Amino acid sequence: MLEIRVIGLGGIGCALVPPLARYLYYAGTACRLTLVDGDAFEQRNLPRQAFRAGGNKARVKAEELAQEFPGLSVRAVPEFVTTANAPDLIRSGDVVFLGVDNHRTRRVISDHCERLADILLISGGNEWTDGNVQVYRRQGGRDLSAPLTRFHPEIAAPGDASPAEASCDAAAAAGAPQLLFMNLTVASAMLNAFYAWQQGGLGYGEVYLDILAGRCQPVERRGARG
């Protein structure tokens, strides 16, 4: 059974999960959807995030999806991803949607995925009106596209801390303001990449997005170095 993991239930993850679950449910996809986030929903999140109740984001969203799509296998992991738990949370053959807002976690997950035989990692991030989606694929122990770190030095040498390392106050202070519309754009591009992969037509490794310029620019990111 295909394991699909969504890591990060903030602005991007919150926009991505409902249509993903609806698609999987009505397509009859044999899979398990795992939601991973150690954070709790707070009132300050309301402009960009929708939860029916307070509490851990992964648990609350998993309960919502289980009620809306009975029969869809959904589970929650109320943890932040670290180097210690990454091997348990992400395994060979998984599809991973990464919607975190810090480079430290992106580096941890990219490094771990480089050690797996098969993986599809789709990572999204954004500023106020622009952003990008990176796609990292490995098959049979070989890179088909570049890991998150290769063309992004800010991920290769992150200057921030992961939520697991930072205090709640520090994490809140470090977070840059984001626009709901940009979160939706990135989430949609991530889902498009997943669908293209399902259909055997995923030919790019990164997409740059700018909603003011109306830009959606795919870029090929070859797996082989050099």
URVENJO-V378532 format. One record per backbone hydrogen bond with DSSP energy under -0.5 kcal/mol. CO is the residue of the C=O (numbers start at 1). NH is the residue of the N-H. Records with the same first field share a line. If there is no record, write none. Layout:
CO = NH  NH
//
This chain:
2 = 4  32
3 = 5  95
4 = 34
5 = 7  97
6 = 8  36
7 = 99
10 = 14
11 = 15
12 = 16
13 = 17
14 = 18
15 = 19
16 = 20
17 = 21
18 = 22
19 = 23
20 = 24
21 = 25
22 = 26
23 = 27
24 = 28  29
25 = 28
29 = 31
30 = 2
31 = 73
32 = 4  34
33 = 35  75
34 = 6
35 = 77
36 = 8
37 = 58
39 = 57
41 = 55
42 = 45
43 = 46
45 = 48  49
49 = 51
55 = 41
56 = 60
57 = 61
58 = 62
59 = 63
60 = 64
61 = 65
62 = 66
63 = 67
64 = 68
65 = 69
69 = 72
72 = 74
73 = 33
75 = 35
77 = 37  79
82 = 86
85 = 88  89
86 = 90
91 = 94
94 = 120
95 = 5
96 = 98  122
97 = 7  99
98 = 124
102 = 106
103 = 107
104 = 108
105 = 109
106 = 110
107 = 111
108 = 112
109 = 113
110 = 114
112 = 115
113 = 116
117 = 141
118 = 93
119 = 138
120 = 96  122
121 = 123  136
122 = 98
123 = 134
125 = 132
127 = 179
129 = 211  212
130 = 127
131 = 209
132 = 125
133 = 207
134 = 123
135 = 137
136 = 121
137 = 144  145
138 = 119
139 = 142
142 = 139
144 = 223
147 = 150  151
149 = 152
152 = 155  156
153 = 157
155 = 158
162 = 165  166
167 = 171
168 = 172
169 = 173
170 = 174
171 = 175
179 = 182  183
180 = 184
181 = 185
182 = 186
183 = 187
184 = 188
185 = 189
186 = 190
187 = 191
188 = 192
189 = 193
190 = 194
191 = 195
192 = 196
193 = 197
194 = 198
195 = 199
196 = 201  202
197 = 200
201 = 203
205 = 135
206 = 219
207 = 133
208 = 217
209 = 131
210 = 214  215
215 = 210
216 = 218
217 = 208
219 = 205  206
221 = 146
//
